[in-house]
């Protein structure tokens, strides 16, 4: 089993390392990050190789959910934290267990046993959790900074993503414009393609945000959104056919 660990307390790192060796001497700790700044490159580089991520919630530079949001990490996560109030958000972030410090070896081993059962046993024994781990895990929320505060924006409340200069923004259903850390190319990969479509280089729109569609010049289409938006949203000519199929429900998740 290959493991990544995000934890900012030395005693906790030592305890988890000891527990891993005790649980299975063949467990391989691929890397450790103590902050969001360290976690992002670690997850980007070694995340595809990992079987599980062990993660604290409170780090020295913020909440570890921010690192998951920036990277789009979709492997199983076991949270090990002193704060019980983040359990719901943790399970939305591919969490399969939530351990509250101080943890015992028995609780730690039970979490790894759960992971192995989810990986090894037939899906009917664990239909809901197995389905979550095996299907494409499209992004369910975005962490954004508003002043000195960090907020979680549910993806279902986002009506459009658009690129402007070097930045990418989202607009919520209430019209609020917020900056994100994601490039348009990354958004295409982590959003559910049944709900979002990239209509041109700069705009990626939610199906529920479309009021109607009009014919436009040069075989293009113009979208009238059902939310306030100051610019024209034009479907580029090379995306028109795919857009029509998407509207008709023919576009499939890849």
Secondary structure as a PSIPRED ss2 file (coil, helix, strand):
# PSIPRED VFORMAT (PSIPRED V4.0)

   1 X C   1.000  0.000  0.000
   2 X E   0.000  0.000  1.000
   3 X E   0.000  0.000  1.000
   4 X E   0.000  0.000  1.000
   5 X E   0.000  0.000  1.000
   6 X E   0.000  0.000  1.000
   7 X C   1.000  0.000  0.000
   8 X C   1.000  0.000  0.000
   9 X C   1.000  0.000  0.000
  10 X H   0.000  1.000  0.000
  11 X H   0.000  1.000  0.000
  12 X H   0.000  1.000  0.000
  13 X H   0.000  1.000  0.000
  14 X H   0.000  1.000  0.000
  15 X H   0.000  1.000  0.000
  16 X H   0.000  1.000  0.000
  17 X H   0.000  1.000  0.000
  18 X H   0.000  1.000  0.000
  19 X H   0.000  1.000  0.000
  20 X H   0.000  1.000  0.000
  21 X H   0.000  1.000  0.000
  22 X H   0.000  1.000  0.000
  23 X H   0.000  1.000  0.000
  24 X C   1.000  0.000  0.000
  25 X C   1.000  0.000  0.000
  26 X C   1.000  0.000  0.000
  27 X C   1.000  0.000  0.000
  28 X E   0.000  0.000  1.000
  29 X E   0.000  0.000  1.000
  30 X E   0.000  0.000  1.000
  31 X E   0.000  0.000  1.000
  32 X E   0.000  0.000  1.000
  33 X E   0.000  0.000  1.000
  34 X C   1.000  0.000  0.000
  35 X C   1.000  0.000  0.000
  36 X H   0.000  1.000  0.000
  37 X H   0.000  1.000  0.000
  38 X H   0.000  1.000  0.000
  39 X H   0.000  1.000  0.000
  40 X H   0.000  1.000  0.000
  41 X H   0.000  1.000  0.000
  42 X H   0.000  1.000  0.000
  43 X H   0.000  1.000  0.000
  44 X H   0.000  1.000  0.000
  45 X H   0.000  1.000  0.000
  46 X H   0.000  1.000  0.000
  47 X H   0.000  1.000  0.000
  48 X H   0.000  1.000  0.000
  49 X H   0.000  1.000  0.000
  50 X C   1.000  0.000  0.000
  51 X C   1.000  0.000  0.000
  52 X E   0.000  0.000  1.000
  53 X E   0.000  0.000  1.000
  54 X E   0.000  0.000  1.000
  55 X E   0.000  0.000  1.000
  56 X C   1.000  0.000  0.000
  57 X C   1.000  0.000  0.000
  58 X E   0.000  0.000  1.000
  59 X E   0.000  0.000  1.000
  60 X C   1.000  0.000  0.000
  61 X C   1.000  0.000  0.000
  62 X E   0.000  0.000  1.000
  63 X E   0.000  0.000  1.000
  64 X C   1.000  0.000  0.000
  65 X H   0.000  1.000  0.000
  66 X H   0.000  1.000  0.000
  67 X H   0.000  1.000  0.000
  68 X H   0.000  1.000  0.000
  69 X H   0.000  1.000  0.000
  70 X H   0.000  1.000  0.000
  71 X H   0.000  1.000  0.000
  72 X C   1.000  0.000  0.000
  73 X C   1.000  0.000  0.000
  74 X C   1.000  0.000  0.000
  75 X C   1.000  0.000  0.000
  76 X C   1.000  0.000  0.000
  77 X E   0.000  0.000  1.000
  78 X E   0.000  0.000  1.000
  79 X E   0.000  0.000  1.000
  80 X E   0.000  0.000  1.000
  81 X E   0.000  0.000  1.000
  82 X C   1.000  0.000  0.000
  83 X C   1.000  0.000  0.000
  84 X H   0.000  1.000  0.000
  85 X H   0.000  1.000  0.000
  86 X H   0.000  1.000  0.000
  87 X H   0.000  1.000  0.000
  88 X H   0.000  1.000  0.000
  89 X H   0.000  1.000  0.000
  90 X H   0.000  1.000  0.000
  91 X H   0.000  1.000  0.000
  92 X H   0.000  1.000  0.000
  93 X C   1.000  0.000  0.000
  94 X C   1.000  0.000  0.000
  95 X E   0.000  0.000  1.000
  96 X E   0.000  0.000  1.000
  97 X E   0.000  0.000  1.000
  98 X E   0.000  0.000  1.000
  99 X E   0.000  0.000  1.000
 100 X E   0.000  0.000  1.000
 101 X C   1.000  0.000  0.000
 102 X C   1.000  0.000  0.000
 103 X C   1.000  0.000  0.000
 104 X C   1.000  0.000  0.000
 105 X H   0.000  1.000  0.000
 106 X H   0.000  1.000  0.000
 107 X H   0.000  1.000  0.000
 108 X H   0.000  1.000  0.000
 109 X H   0.000  1.000  0.000
 110 X H   0.000  1.000  0.000
 111 X H   0.000  1.000  0.000
 112 X H   0.000  1.000  0.000
 113 X H   0.000  1.000  0.000
 114 X H   0.000  1.000  0.000
 115 X H   0.000  1.000  0.000
 116 X H   0.000  1.000  0.000
 117 X H   0.000  1.000  0.000
 118 X H   0.000  1.000  0.000
 119 X H   0.000  1.000  0.000
 120 X H   0.000  1.000  0.000
 121 X C   1.000  0.000  0.000
 122 X C   1.000  0.000  0.000
 123 X H   0.000  1.000  0.000
 124 X H   0.000  1.000  0.000
 125 X H   0.000  1.000  0.000
 126 X H   0.000  1.000  0.000
 127 X H   0.000  1.000  0.000
 128 X H   0.000  1.000  0.000
 129 X H   0.000  1.000  0.000
 130 X H   0.000  1.000  0.000
 131 X H   0.000  1.000  0.000
 132 X H   0.000  1.000  0.000
 133 X H   0.000  1.000  0.000
 134 X H   0.000  1.000  0.000
 135 X C   1.000  0.000  0.000
 136 X C   1.000  0.000  0.000
 137 X C   1.000  0.000  0.000
 138 X C   1.000  0.000  0.000
 139 X C   1.000  0.000  0.000
 140 X C   1.000  0.000  0.000
 141 X E   0.000  0.000  1.000
 142 X E   0.000  0.000  1.000
 143 X E   0.000  0.000  1.000
 144 X E   0.000  0.000  1.000
 145 X E   0.000  0.000  1.000
 146 X E   0.000  0.000  1.000
 147 X C   1.000  0.000  0.000
 148 X C   1.000  0.000  0.000
 149 X E   0.000  0.000  1.000
 150 X E   0.000  0.000  1.000
 151 X E   0.000  0.000  1.000
 152 X E   0.000  0.000  1.000
 153 X E   0.000  0.000  1.000
 154 X E   0.000  0.000  1.000
 155 X H   0.000  1.000  0.000
 156 X H   0.000  1.000  0.000
 157 X H   0.000  1.000  0.000
 158 X E   0.000  0.000  1.000
 159 X E   0.000  0.000  1.000
 160 X E   0.000  0.000  1.000
 161 X E   0.000  0.000  1.000
 162 X E   0.000  0.000  1.000
 163 X E   0.000  0.000  1.000
 164 X E   0.000  0.000  1.000
 165 X C   1.000  0.000  0.000
 166 X C   1.000  0.000  0.000
 167 X E   0.000  0.000  1.000
 168 X E   0.000  0.000  1.000
 169 X E   0.000  0.000  1.000
 170 X E   0.000  0.000  1.000
 171 X E   0.000  0.000  1.000
 172 X E   0.000  0.000  1.000
 173 X C   1.000  0.000  0.000
 174 X C   1.000  0.000  0.000
 175 X C   1.000  0.000  0.000
 176 X C   1.000  0.000  0.000
 177 X E   0.000  0.000  1.000
 178 X E   0.000  0.000  1.000
 179 X E   0.000  0.000  1.000
 180 X E   0.000  0.000  1.000
 181 X C   1.000  0.000  0.000
 182 X C   1.000  0.000  0.000
 183 X C   1.000  0.000  0.000
 184 X H   0.000  1.000  0.000
 185 X H   0.000  1.000  0.000
 186 X H   0.000  1.000  0.000
 187 X H   0.000  1.000  0.000
 188 X H   0.000  1.000  0.000
 189 X H   0.000  1.000  0.000
 190 X H   0.000  1.000  0.000
 191 X C   1.000  0.000  0.000
 192 X C   1.000  0.000  0.000
 193 X C   1.000  0.000  0.000
 194 X C   1.000  0.000  0.000
 195 X C   1.000  0.000  0.000
 196 X E   0.000  0.000  1.000
 197 X E   0.000  0.000  1.000
 198 X E   0.000  0.000  1.000
 199 X C   1.000  0.000  0.000
 200 X C   1.000  0.000  0.000
 201 X C   1.000  0.000  0.000
 202 X C   1.000  0.000  0.000
 203 X E   0.000  0.000  1.000
 204 X E   0.000  0.000  1.000
 205 X E   0.000  0.000  1.000
 206 X E   0.000  0.000  1.000
 207 X H   0.000  1.000  0.000
 208 X H   0.000  1.000  0.000
 209 X H   0.000  1.000  0.000
 210 X E   0.000  0.000  1.000
 211 X E   0.000  0.000  1.000
 212 X E   0.000  0.000  1.000
 213 X E   0.000  0.000  1.000
 214 X E   0.000  0.000  1.000
 215 X E   0.000  0.000  1.000
 216 X C   1.000  0.000  0.000
 217 X H   0.000  1.000  0.000
 218 X H   0.000  1.000  0.000
 219 X H   0.000  1.000  0.000
 220 X C   1.000  0.000  0.000
 221 X E   0.000  0.000  1.000
 222 X E   0.000  0.000  1.000
 223 X E   0.000  0.000  1.000
 224 X E   0.000  0.000  1.000
 225 X E   0.000  0.000  1.000
 226 X C   1.000  0.000  0.000
 227 X C   1.000  0.000  0.000
 228 X C   1.000  0.000  0.000
 229 X C   1.000  0.000  0.000
 230 X C   1.000  0.000  0.000
 231 X C   1.000  0.000  0.000
 232 X C   1.000  0.000  0.000
 233 X E   0.000  0.000  1.000
 234 X E   0.000  0.000  1.000
 235 X E   0.000  0.000  1.000
 236 X C   1.000  0.000  0.000
 237 X H   0.000  1.000  0.000
 238 X H   0.000  1.000  0.000
 239 X H   0.000  1.000  0.000
 240 X H   0.000  1.000  0.000
 241 X H   0.000  1.000  0.000
 242 X H   0.000  1.000  0.000
 243 X H   0.000  1.000  0.000
 244 X H   0.000  1.000  0.000
 245 X H   0.000  1.000  0.000
 246 X H   0.000  1.000  0.000
 247 X H   0.000  1.000  0.000
 248 X C   1.000  0.000  0.000
 249 X C   1.000  0.000  0.000
 250 X C   1.000  0.000  0.000
 251 X C   1.000  0.000  0.000
 252 X C   1.000  0.000  0.000
 253 X C   1.000  0.000  0.000
 254 X C   1.000  0.000  0.000
